[in-house]
Amino acid sequence: MTESTGSDARDVVNPEQAAAWNGYEGQHWAEHQDRYDALNDGANAPLLDAAALTPGDRVVDIGCGNGRVTRLAAGRAAYALGVDLSAPMLERARASAVAEGLENVEFVRADAQVYGFEEAPFDVAVSRFGVMFFADPVAGFATIGRALRPGGRLAFVCPRSFDRMDQSTVFAAIGKHVRLPDLTRATGPGPQAFAEPGHARRVLAGAGFEDVAVEGVEADQYWGVDADDAAGFLFGFGPLRHWLREAEADAATEERARRAAVEAFRAFQEDDGVRLTGRYWLVTAGRP
């Protein structure tokens, strides 16, 4: 595996996301790589099957994070490049690729919205929950489109409306003790950016893609060995830590909120752990 540096991350048009993913948020994801993969791995097969990778394909993974999808793509294709803003997560991605003996994968730290890809070097672009954070999504997808050869393919997964997710019941329980934002509203870059499928179609059409298709998929989310473990993991989650600070929650209030989360997670306890259902959009499109 060759380490690619590419942009030195000065070419960033979304500084708030860069700060988050190079601060606590990115560090938490890097330190809990296996936990986040267990949470999100259910989306891998639908995504990669939709991407229809072949052994000769060159693939770019947008918002690759710890590199799970990049490495899986490298196992199906000739070459895979992972692009992300987060230095700590890319460090984990590179270490994992070395541990797995992958030599056809690289990672670059960059803002994919403005990264200077060579003209049309890729056959396929994929993303698992990484394209919702563009400051300007039309510009971001236009950049991805330029990185694809004519006839190239795009496939990504993104969350559906938060109230369709099982985890919304856990946050509702927390919200009885701590003031939380309205998680069903899209307020710019963030998980809900493409919750409304018509928006994804409009953005991709504006970026020059064609044959846009949006399909609902469901996937298993593994949150922990038991309800206490799941709640402990959730309360280390960056956005929740931020909301607790904004609400000026004292230790006693936070503990009540955490116990409420434990009780909510108990409804999803199975013999092998806490399992919720994630409901996503699988979006595919082509470059003319």
Secondary structure, DSSP 8 states (H G I E B T S, - for coil): ------S-S-S-S-HHHHHHHTTHHHHHHHHTHHHHHHHHGGGHHHHHHHHT--TT-EEEEET-TT-HHHHHHHHHSSEEEEEES-HHHHHHHHHHHHHTT--SEEEEES-TTT----SS-EEEEEEES-STT-SSHHHHHHHHHHHEEEEEEEEEEEE--GGGSTHHHHHHHHHTTS----TTS--SSSTTTTSSHHHHHHHHHHTT-EEEEEEEEEEEEEEESSHHHHHHHHTTSHHHHHHHHHTT--HHHHHHHHHHHHHHHHTTEETTEEEEEEEEEEEEEE--
